[in-house]
Amino acid sequence: MDHFVIIGNGIAGVTAARHIRKNSDVKITIISAENKYFFSRTALMYVYMGHLTFKHTQPYEDWFWKKNMIELKEGLVISINTTNKTLQFTDSTSINYDKLIIATGSKPHKFGWPGQDLKGVMGLYHKQDLEQLEKYAPNNKVCKRAVIVGGGLIGIELAEMLRSRNIPVTFLVREQSFWNGVLPAQESEMINKHILEHQIDLRLGVHLKEIKSDKNGQVSSIIIEETGEEIHCNVVGLTAGVTPNIDFIKASSIDTGRGVKVNRFLETNIENVYAIGDCAEQHEAIGQRRNIEAVWYTGRMMGETVAQTICGNKTAYKPGHWFNSAKFLDIEYQTYGWVFSERNKTENEGYFQWKHPKEAKCITISYDKKNHLFLGINTFGIRMRHKVFDKWLSEKKSIEFIMEHLADANFDPEFYKLHETAIVAKFNTEFNTNITLRKKSWKRIFSK
């Protein structure tokens, strides 16, 4: 019986295992050094905040794996020999495979800062990071202040976690405005204000110079590069992005760049070796997507795709239209299609923007100035339906169509105040049009 081995039990690896089992009776082994059972990384913050226990982050019962004949092996792989198809572990044991899927995910990006490996310095990616956070920041008596380095989605999550325990937070962001390399200025400035309203000490346009140690090898303070200011703290969160977790692969014959190089079928340069998830790097980017995408849903899609190929139904990876969602403290964020920041958009891309006069709610719709083709939308504080915007992007609708049917996309809970009328009114004024907002129609939404 063939033996399919998967290194990594995140969403990509586990999805691959589940779909291989649906299509095959081969022997499957999932290897992980982080935790025996699959858990949701995105739920780690809610464990620290007291909303969940760690057990609640595990979507499958412990008996699920045995019932589905998926073997779970705890261990750290240190080398891959692709000639004899062997994996070597830190404890000097080994395992053989017939087909191998590399799904090792990411690790926090470090830039060689002095003191970056001290006690009390951590990221927010692994279960072990959560354990370290509980050790060094259980409350505001043990942790008098935390410093977070790097703006972005992980950084804002960590800030929210720490503030939930009343731990003072200083947030170092190298950009002049929060996440302004991704968000248009209107949205970035709104998030700046929202962060400050949550009593977070936001420092924009600054860099970390070094992390200083106390006599026990634990964090005692950080130094800001631009000013030389010293900020005393007990915890430093490094959230300046992630990088593929592939160090042990580089000595093998598997082709690597920043990640493990793969083609559209998620195949590496070695026959019967595949890579998926955060660690996979496309030789050529798909459309405007990045070569490496550390996103939950793309990991899931890659797992489903590679399972088809590995079971004999060769299938290309096609992630479709870009979308994502997140939460900036109390503000929910969604994006569909492409909305670039001012510094990254082309001359032919235009914006239509609306912002609530009092509340933290806004939208930005990007469009082609030549033909008014709808390109993408960002929404903050207003929930929109993924299926609807995915359909409109595929059908290449105009921005005028989007305005007319905007109510069909709204997904706010019942009794929420709706803002489509105000949005369309502003659009009519700016574009000198006379669009009438249509009432929501479920038939229009889900008709093919």
C-alpha positions in Angstrom: 0.0 0.0 0.0 1.3 3.4 -0.9 2.2 5.7 1.9 1.3 9.4 1.6 3.1 11.6 4.2 2.1 15.2 5.0 4.5 17.4 6.9 2.4 20.0 8.8 -1.1 19.7 10.3 -2.4 23.2 9.6 -5.5 23.9 7.4 -3.6 23.0 4.2 -2.2 19.7 5.4 -5.3 18.5 7.2 -7.5 19.5 4.2 -5.3 17.5 1.9 -5.4 14.5 4.2 -9.2 14.6 4.4 -9.7 14.8 0.7 -7.1 12.1 -0.1 -9.1 9.8 2.3 -12.3 10.6 0.4 -10.7 9.5 -2.8 -8.3 6.8 -1.7 -7.5 4.0 0.7 -3.8 4.7 0.9 -1.9 5.0 4.1 -1.8 8.6 5.3 0.5 10.0 8.0 0.4 13.7 9.2 3.5 14.9 11.0 3.6 17.9 13.3 5.9 19.0 16.1 3.6 21.8 17.2 0.5 20.0 18.4 -0.8 16.4 17.8 -4.3 17.6 16.8 -5.3 20.1 14.2 -6.5 23.4 15.6 -7.7 26.8 14.2 -4.8 29.3 14.4 -7.2 32.2 13.9 -8.9 31.2 17.2 -5.8 31.5 19.3 -6.5 35.1 20.2 -9.9 34.1 21.7 -8.3 31.5 23.9 -6.1 34.2 25.5 -9.1 36.5 25.7 -11.1 33.9 27.6 -13.8 33.3 25.0 -12.7 29.8 24.2 -10.6 27.0 25.7 -7.9 25.5 23.5 -10.0 22.4 23.1 -12.6 24.5 21.4 -10.2 25.4 18.6 -10.0 21.8 17.5 -12.7 21.2 14.8 -12.5 17.5 15.0 -12.9 15.1 17.9 -9.8 13.1 18.9 -11.5 9.9 17.6 -11.9 11.4 14.1 -8.4 10.6 13.0 -8.4 6.9 13.9 -11.9 6.4 12.4 -10.7 7.9 9.1 -7.4 5.9 9.2 -5.2 9.0 9.3 -2.1 8.4 11.5 -0.8 11.4 13.5 2.9 11.4 14.3 4.4 14.0 16.6 8.0 14.9 15.6 10.2 17.5 14.1 11.6 16.7 10.6 15.2 17.9 10.1 16.0 16.6 6.6 14.4 15.1 3.5 16.2 12.6 1.3 14.3 12.6 -2.0 16.5 9.8 -3.5 15.4 7.1 -1.0 12.2 9.0 0.0 13.1 9.3 3.7 12.4 11.9 6.3 14.8 12.2 9.3 13.6 13.4 12.7 15.4 15.1 15.6 15.3 11.9 17.6 17.3 10.1 14.9 14.2 8.1 13.8 13.1 8.1 10.2 10.0 7.4 8.0 9.6 6.5 4.4 7.1 7.9 2.0 5.8 7.2 -1.5 4.3 10.7 -2.0 5.1 13.7 0.1 3.2 16.9 0.7 5.1 19.8 2.4 2.6 21.9 4.4 5.0 23.4 7.0 3.3 26.9 7.1 5.0 30.1 8.2 7.1 31.4 11.1 7.4 35.0 12.3 9.7 37.2 10.3 12.8 38.3 12.2 15.2 41.0 10.9 18.2 40.3 13.0 17.4 42.7 15.8 19.7 42.5 18.8 17.8 40.7 21.5 15.1 39.2 19.3 15.6 35.7 20.9 15.3 36.9 24.5 12.8 35.4 26.9 9.5 37.3 26.5 9.9 37.9 22.7 7.4 36.0 20.7 5.2 36.1 17.6 1.5 35.1 17.3 1.4 32.1 15.0 2.0 28.8 16.9 0.4 27.2 19.9 3.7 27.7 21.7 3.4 31.5 21.1 0.1 31.4 23.1 1.8 29.4 25.8 4.7 32.0 26.0 2.1 34.8 26.1 0.4 33.2 29.1 3.8 32.8 30.8 5.1 36.3 30.3 1.9 38.3 30.1 -0.7 36.6 32.3 -1.9 39.9 33.7 -0.8 43.6 34.1 1.0 42.8 37.4 3.5 40.5 35.7 3.6 42.4 32.4 3.7 46.1 33.1 3.9 47.0 29.4 4.1 45.1 26.0 5.6 46.5 22.8 4.4 45.2 19.4 6.6 45.6 16.4 5.0 45.7 13.0 1.6 46.9 11.8 -0.8 44.5 10.1 -3.4 42.0 11.0 -1.4 39.9 13.4 -0.2 43.0 15.2 -3.6 44.4 15.7 -4.9 41.0 17.0 -2.0 40.8 19.6 -2.8 44.4 20.7 -6.4 43.5 21.2 -5.5 40.4 23.2 -3.2 42.3 25.6 -5.6 45.1 26.1 -8.3 42.5 27.1 -6.1 41.9 30.2 -5.5 45.7 30.7 -1.9 45.4 29.8 -0.5 48.7 28.4 0.6 48.4 24.8 3.0 50.4 22.6 2.6 49.7 18.9 5.6 50.4 16.6 4.6 50.8 13.0 7.2 51.7 10.4 4.7 53.1 8.0 3.5 56.7 8.3 -0.1 55.4 8.7 -1.3 52.0 9.7 -1.2 49.4 6.9 -1.1 52.2 4.3 0.8 49.9 1.9 -2.5 47.9 1.7 -5.3 50.3 2.6 -6.3 53.6 0.9 -5.6 56.7 3.1 -9.2 57.1 4.2 -9.3 53.6 5.7 -5.8 53.7 7.1 -6.5 57.0 8.9 -9.7 55.6 10.3 -7.9 52.6 11.8 -5.2 55.0 13.3 -7.9 56.8 15.1 -9.6 53.6 16.2 -6.4 52.2 17.6 -5.8 55.4 19.7 -9.4 55.3 21.0 -8.5 51.9 22.5 -5.8 53.4 24.6 -3.0 51.9 22.5 0.2 53.9 22.3 0.5 54.0 18.5 3.9 55.1 17.2 3.9 55.7 13.4 7.0 56.0 11.2 9.4 54.3 13.6 11.6 51.3 13.6 12.9 49.0 16.3 16.6 49.3 17.0 17.2 46.7 19.7 15.6 44.7 22.5 17.4 45.0 25.8 17.8 42.3 28.4 17.6 42.1 32.2 20.1 40.0 34.2 18.0 36.9 33.7 17.9 37.1 29.9 14.4 38.4 29.7 13.1 41.5 27.9 13.5 44.7 29.9 13.1 47.4 27.3 13.3 48.4 23.6 15.1 51.2 21.8 13.5 53.2 19.0 15.9 53.7 16.1 14.8 57.2 15.0 14.8 58.9 18.5 16.8 56.6 20.7 13.9 56.5 23.1 13.9 53.6 25.6 10.5 52.0 26.4 10.5 49.7 29.4 8.5 46.5 28.8 8.2 42.8 29.8 7.0 41.4 26.5 7.8 42.2 22.8 5.5 40.9 20.1 7.2 40.5 16.7 4.5 40.8 14.1 6.3 42.2 11.1 4.9 39.6 8.8 5.7 35.9 8.4 8.1 33.9 6.2 7.8 30.3 4.9 9.0 27.7 7.4 11.4 25.8 5.1 14.9 26.0 6.6 15.2 22.2 6.9 14.3 21.8 3.2 17.0 24.0 1.8 19.7 21.3 2.1 17.6 18.9 0.0 17.2 18.6 -3.7 13.8 20.3 -3.6 13.9 23.7 -5.4 13.3 26.6 -3.0 13.2 30.4 -3.2 11.5 32.3 -0.4 9.2 29.2 -0.2 9.1 25.8 -1.8 8.8 26.4 -5.6 5.7 24.8 -7.2 3.9 24.9 -10.5 0.1 25.4 -11.0 -0.4 21.8 -10.0 1.5 22.4 -6.7 4.2 20.0 -7.8 7.8 20.7 -6.9 10.8 19.9 -9.1 10.9 16.4 -7.5 8.4 13.8 -8.7 5.8 12.9 -6.1 6.7 15.8 -3.9 4.2 18.7 -3.5 4.0 21.9 -1.4 0.9 23.7 -0.3 -0.2 26.5 2.0 2.0 29.3 3.4 5.2 27.6 2.5 4.4 27.2 -1.2 5.8 29.7 -3.7 4.3 29.8 -7.3 7.0 30.1 -10.0 4.8 32.7 -11.6 2.1 34.6 -9.7 -1.5 33.9 -10.5 -3.0 37.2 -11.8 -2.3 40.0 -9.3 -1.9 37.6 -6.4 1.4 37.2 -4.7 3.6 34.2 -5.3 3.3 33.3 -1.6 -0.1 33.8 0.1 -0.2 33.2 3.8 -4.0 33.1 3.9 -6.3 30.6 5.6 -8.6 30.0 2.7 -5.9 29.6 0.1 -4.3 26.9 2.2 -7.6 25.1 2.3 -8.1 25.4 -1.4 -4.5 24.1 -2.1 -5.2 21.1 0.2 -8.3 20.3 -1.8 -6.5 20.7 -5.1 -3.4 18.7 -4.4 -5.6 15.9 -3.1 -7.2 15.6 -6.5 -3.9 15.5 -8.3 -2.2 13.1 -5.9 -5.2 10.7 -6.3 -4.9 10.7 -10.1 -7.2 13.5 -11.1 -4.6 16.1 -12.1 -6.1 19.5 -11.2 -4.6 23.0 -11.5 -4.8 25.4 -8.5 -7.2 28.2 -9.4 -7.9 30.4 -6.3 -10.4 32.7 -8.2 -11.0 36.3 -7.2 -9.1 37.7 -4.3 -11.0 38.1 -1.0 -10.2 38.3 2.6 -11.7 39.4 5.9 -10.4 40.5 9.3 -11.2 42.5 12.3 -9.5 45.7 13.5 -10.5 45.7 17.2 -14.2 46.6 16.9 -14.3 47.2 13.1 -15.0 44.3 10.7 -13.1 44.4 7.4 -13.9 42.7 4.1 -12.3 43.0 0.7 -13.3 41.5 -2.6 -11.3 41.9 -5.9 -8.5 44.5 -5.9 -8.4 47.8 -4.0 -4.9 49.0 -3.8 -3.5 51.8 -1.7 -2.8 55.1 -3.4 0.9 54.3 -3.7 0.3 51.0 -5.4 -2.7 51.7 -7.8 -2.2 52.5 -11.4 -3.2 55.8 -13.1 -6.2 54.1 -14.7 -7.7 52.9 -11.4 -10.2 55.2 -9.7 -11.8 55.2 -6.3 -15.3 55.9 -5.1 -15.3 56.4 -1.4 -18.0 56.9 1.3 -17.5 57.4 5.0 -20.1 57.6 7.8 -20.0 61.1 9.3 -19.8 59.8 12.9 -19.3 56.0 13.0 -16.3 54.0 12.0 -17.9 52.8 8.8 -16.6 53.3 5.2 -16.3 51.7 1.8 -13.9 52.1 -1.1 -14.8 50.8 -4.5 -12.1 50.7 -7.2 -13.0 50.8 -10.9 -11.4 51.3 -14.3 -11.6 54.9 -15.3 -11.8 54.1 -19.0 -14.8 51.8 -19.0 -16.1 52.0 -15.4 -15.4 48.2 -14.9 -15.8 47.2 -11.2 -12.4 46.1 -9.8 -12.9 45.6 -6.1 -14.4 46.8 -2.8 -13.2 47.3 0.7 -15.8 47.6 3.5 -15.4 48.6 7.1 -18.2 48.1 9.6 -20.6 47.0 6.8 -20.9 43.2 6.1 -21.1 42.2 2.4 -21.8 38.8 0.8 -18.8 37.1 -0.7 -20.9 35.1 -3.2 -22.5 38.2 -4.6 -19.3 40.1 -5.2 -17.6 37.0 -6.6 -20.4 36.7 -9.1 -20.2 40.4 -10.1 -16.4 40.2 -10.5 -16.8 37.2 -12.8 -19.5 38.9 -14.8 -17.4 42.0 -15.2 -20.1 44.4 -13.9 -19.8 48.2 -14.0 -19.5 50.4 -11.0 -22.9 51.8 -11.9 -24.4 48.3 -11.7 -22.8 47.8 -8.3 -24.4 51.0 -7.0 -27.8 50.0 -8.4 -27.8 46.6 -6.8 -25.7 47.3 -3.7 -28.6 46.3 -1.4 -28.3 42.7 -2.8 -24.8 42.4 -1.3 -25.6 43.6 2.2 -25.2 41.0 4.9 -25.6 43.0 8.1 -27.7 41.4 10.8 -31.4 42.2 11.1 -32.3 45.6 12.6 -28.9 47.1 11.7 -29.1 50.5 10.1 -28.5 50.3 6.4 -26.4 52.9 4.5 -26.9 52.0 0.8 -29.2 55.0 0.2 -26.6 57.4 1.5 -23.8 55.7 -0.5 -25.7 55.8 -3.7 -26.7 59.5 -3.1 -23.0 60.4 -2.8 -22.1 58.4 -5.9 -24.8 60.2 -7.9 -23.4 63.6 -6.8 -19.8 62.7 -7.6 -20.5 60.9 -10.9 -23.3 63.1 -12.1 -25.7 60.2 -12.4 -29.2 59.4 -11.4 -29.0 55.8 -10.2 -31.9 54.5 -8.2 -31.1 51.9 -5.6 -33.0 48.7 -6.2 -34.6 46.9 -3.2 -33.0 43.6 -2.1 -34.0 40.6 -4.2 -32.9 37.1 -3.1 -33.8 35.8 -6.6 -31.4 38.2 -8.2 -28.7 37.3 -5.7 -28.7 33.6 -6.2 -29.9 33.2 -9.8 -27.3 32.0 -12.2 
